[in-house]
Amino acid sequence: MGEEVAYDHISNNNSELMMKLQNDHVHGNKKQQQVYGDMFMEKKNKCGYFQMPLHYPRYKKSDYESMDEWKLDCLFIQYGLPVHGDLEYKRNYAISTFLWPTQY
């Protein structure tokens, strides 16, 4: 039971970080986005922390090609992928990471 509470607490923190990332992206605050991303990765890298996303992303190539940068950032953070680069690089990285070659 205590583990469920801890997991809910971690999930809530992750959701809050994702919302902050989205909000900062809308307001053009790239530096703050990096701070939230670093905070999330720091929590993930602590001993004993592991979170497996429940579902593999179910997006099509066209979804990734039109996806907002903040959403890609959230997806990469959720899966523990530290991706840096421009929007085009992130879209191509998501396509090559989450789609089978036959789905390109």
C-alpha positions in Angstrom: 0.0 0.0 0.0 2.8 2.4 0.8 4.4 1.7 -2.6 1.2 2.6 -4.4 1.2 6.0 -2.6 4.8 6.5 -3.5 4.0 5.6 -7.1 1.1 8.0 -7.2 3.3 10.7 -5.8 5.9 10.1 -8.5 3.2 10.1 -11.2 1.8 13.3 -9.9 5.2 15.0 -9.9 5.8 13.8 -13.5 2.4 15.2 -14.6 3.3 18.5 -12.9 6.6 18.6 -14.7 5.0 17.9 -18.0 2.4 20.7 -17.5 5.2 23.1 -16.6 7.2 22.1 -19.7 4.1 22.7 -21.9 3.4 26.1 -20.2 7.0 27.2 -20.6 7.1 26.2 -24.2 3.9 28.3 -24.9 5.6 31.3 -23.2 9.0 30.7 -25.0 10.9 30.0 -21.8 13.5 27.5 -23.1 15.8 27.9 -20.1 13.1 27.0 -17.7 12.1 24.0 -19.8 15.7 22.7 -19.5 15.5 23.1 -15.7 12.3 21.0 -15.5 13.7 18.4 -17.8 16.9 18.2 -15.7 14.9 18.0 -12.5 12.9 15.0 -14.0 16.1 13.3 -15.2 17.8 13.9 -11.8 14.8 12.2 -10.0 15.0 9.3 -12.5 18.7 8.8 -12.1 18.5 8.4 -8.3 19.1 4.9 -7.0 16.0 2.7 -6.8 13.9 4.8 -9.2 12.4 3.1 -12.2 9.3 3.9 -14.1 8.1 2.0 -17.1 5.6 3.8 -19.2 2.4 1.8 -19.5 2.1 2.0 -23.3 4.4 2.3 -26.2 3.6 5.5 -28.1 0.8 4.9 -30.6 1.5 7.7 -33.1 1.7 7.5 -36.8 4.5 9.1 -38.8 2.2 12.0 -39.7 1.5 12.6 -36.0 5.3 12.9 -35.3 5.7 15.2 -38.3 3.1 17.7 -37.0 3.7 17.2 -33.2 4.6 20.3 -31.2 8.1 20.5 -29.7 6.8 20.5 -26.1 4.9 17.3 -26.7 8.0 15.6 -28.2 10.0 16.8 -25.2 7.4 15.3 -22.9 7.5 12.0 -24.8 11.3 11.9 -24.7 11.4 12.7 -21.0 8.8 10.0 -20.2 10.9 7.4 -21.9 14.2 8.6 -20.5 15.6 9.8 -23.8 17.8 12.9 -23.4 17.3 14.5 -26.9 18.8 17.9 -27.7 18.4 19.6 -31.1 16.0 21.5 -33.2 12.4 20.6 -33.9 13.2 18.8 -37.1 15.9 16.6 -35.4 13.5 15.7 -32.6 10.7 14.7 -35.0 13.1 12.5 -37.0 14.5 11.0 -33.8 11.0 10.2 -32.6 10.1 8.6 -36.0 13.2 6.4 -36.0 12.9 5.5 -32.3 9.2 4.7 -32.0 8.2 3.4 -35.4 9.3 0.3 -37.2 11.1 0.9 -40.5 8.1 -0.4 -42.4 5.9 2.3 -40.8 8.1 5.2 -42.1 
